[in-house]
Amino acid sequence: MRFFDLPLIAKIRRNHGLEHATIHILSEKHKRLSVVGRSDWNGFTLYGTINTVDVQNAVEEALHRMRRGESHLAVHPRCGTVLATTGFATGLAAFLAIGIDSRTHDRFRWATLPAAVLAATGAAIVSQPLGLYLQERFTTSGYPANLEIKRIILQPNAKIVIHRVETVQ
């Protein structure tokens, strides 16, 4: 059995996919949506000013559309997977560019700065499609299987609106 097919990991991946699909649908209806999500094995949490009825409708529509085959909804360009991929790739590219240039032994190697910036920029460009691929393949699932919505809870907080979407699988 592959690691990403282990029951606990599969649950997290399905919830992560449903979270993304929900955000896609909310974004279709609210063009200036600003929301952050976090998934786990019991569901996902949305942080941002959204009406509970809109969240309920979006979650139900997301699950319905994913069941009809719209697995692409599980991948989102602003996911933390893309951010982490970009951070890792750009940091590594800059590190390698500085380390490979052996012409100078200055403590800060200022002469390598242009190469480091160029390498990091190239890595950032490549990272977007790579991060999307990693999401699709490893961190989300566009196939909800037996995933069901248990309940949606508006969690009171003075600073930000929080919705907890609990699922059962």
C-alpha positions in Angstrom: 0.0 0.0 0.0 1.3 3.4 -0.9 1.8 6.1 1.7 -0.8 8.4 0.1 -3.4 5.6 0.1 -3.2 5.0 3.8 -6.6 5.6 5.3 -5.7 8.6 7.4 -3.7 10.3 4.6 -6.5 9.5 2.1 -9.0 11.2 4.4 -6.9 14.3 4.6 -6.4 14.4 0.8 -10.2 14.1 0.2 -10.9 16.9 2.7 -8.2 19.0 1.2 -9.7 18.5 -2.3 -13.2 19.4 -1.0 -11.8 22.5 0.7 -10.3 23.6 -2.6 -13.4 22.9 -4.5 -15.4 24.8 -1.9 -13.1 27.8 -2.3 -13.3 27.6 -6.1 -17.1 27.8 -5.9 -17.1 30.6 -3.3 -14.7 32.5 -5.6 -17.1 32.2 -8.5 -19.9 33.9 -6.4 -17.7 36.3 -4.5 -15.1 37.9 -6.9 -13.1 39.6 -4.1 -13.1 36.6 -1.8 -10.3 36.5 0.8 -10.3 33.2 2.6 -7.7 30.8 4.0 -8.4 27.1 4.5 -6.8 24.3 6.5 -7.7 20.6 6.2 -7.3 17.6 8.5 -8.7 14.1 8.7 -12.0 15.3 10.2 -12.8 18.1 7.7 -11.5 21.5 7.1 -11.7 25.1 8.4 -12.2 28.3 6.5 -11.0 31.6 7.8 -12.5 34.7 6.3 -15.6 36.8 6.1 -18.2 34.5 4.5 -21.9 33.9 5.2 -22.6 30.5 6.7 -25.4 29.8 4.1 -22.9 30.6 1.3 -20.4 28.1 2.9 -23.1 25.5 3.2 -24.2 25.9 -0.4 -20.6 25.9 -1.7 -19.7 22.8 0.2 -22.7 20.9 -1.1 -22.2 22.1 -4.7 -18.5 21.2 -4.5 -19.1 17.7 -3.3 -21.9 17.3 -5.9 -19.7 18.5 -8.8 -16.7 16.4 -7.7 -18.9 13.3 -7.6 -20.0 14.2 -11.2 -16.3 14.1 -12.2 -15.0 17.6 -11.8 -11.9 16.4 -10.1 -10.0 19.5 -11.3 -11.8 21.5 -8.6 -9.5 19.9 -6.0 -6.4 21.8 -7.3 -6.1 25.5 -6.4 -3.3 27.9 -7.5 -3.1 29.6 -4.1 -2.7 26.4 -2.1 0.1 26.1 0.5 1.5 23.3 -1.5 2.4 25.8 -4.3 3.7 28.3 -1.8 5.9 25.6 -0.1 7.1 24.3 -3.5 8.0 27.8 -4.6 9.8 28.6 -1.3 11.8 25.4 -1.4 12.7 25.7 -5.1 13.7 29.3 -5.0 15.7 28.9 -1.9 17.5 25.9 -3.2 18.2 27.6 -6.6 19.7 30.7 -5.0 21.7 28.5 -2.6 23.1 26.4 -5.4 23.8 29.5 -7.6 25.8 31.1 -4.8 27.6 27.8 -3.9 28.5 26.8 -7.4 30.3 30.1 -8.2 33.8 29.4 -6.9 35.4 32.5 -8.5 35.1 34.4 -5.3 35.6 33.5 -1.7 34.2 36.7 -0.2 32.2 36.2 2.9 28.9 37.3 1.3 29.7 36.5 -2.3 28.1 39.7 -3.6 29.3 38.9 -7.1 27.0 35.9 -7.2 23.9 37.9 -6.4 22.8 38.3 -10.0 23.1 34.6 -10.6 21.2 33.8 -7.4 18.4 36.2 -8.4 18.2 34.7 -11.9 18.2 31.1 -10.5 15.5 32.0 -8.0 13.4 33.7 -10.6 13.6 30.7 -12.9 12.7 28.4 -10.0 9.7 30.5 -9.2 8.4 30.3 -12.8 8.8 26.5 -12.8 7.3 26.1 -9.3 3.8 27.1 -10.1 3.1 24.2 -12.5 5.2 21.9 -10.3 3.2 22.9 -7.2 -0.1 22.3 -9.0 1.2 18.8 -10.1 2.2 18.0 -6.5 -1.2 19.0 -5.3 -3.0 16.9 -7.9 -0.8 13.9 -7.3 -0.1 13.9 -3.6 -1.7 16.5 -1.3 -5.3 16.6 -2.6 -7.8 14.1 -4.1 -10.5 15.1 -6.6 -12.3 11.8 -5.9 -14.4 12.1 -2.8 -15.3 8.4 -2.5 -17.6 8.0 0.5 -17.0 11.5 1.9 -20.1 13.1 3.4 -20.7 16.5 5.1 -21.5 15.9 8.8 -22.1 19.6 9.8 -20.9 23.1 9.3 -20.2 25.2 12.4 -19.7 28.9 12.7 -17.0 29.3 15.3 -17.3 32.6 17.3 -14.1 34.6 17.2 -13.8 38.4 17.7 -11.2 39.0 15.0 -12.1 36.7 12.1 -15.1 34.6 10.9 -14.3 30.9 11.1 -16.3 28.0 9.6 -15.5 24.5 10.5 -16.7 21.9 8.0 -16.8 18.5 9.5 -16.9 15.4 7.3 -17.3 11.7 7.8 -15.8 9.0 5.5 
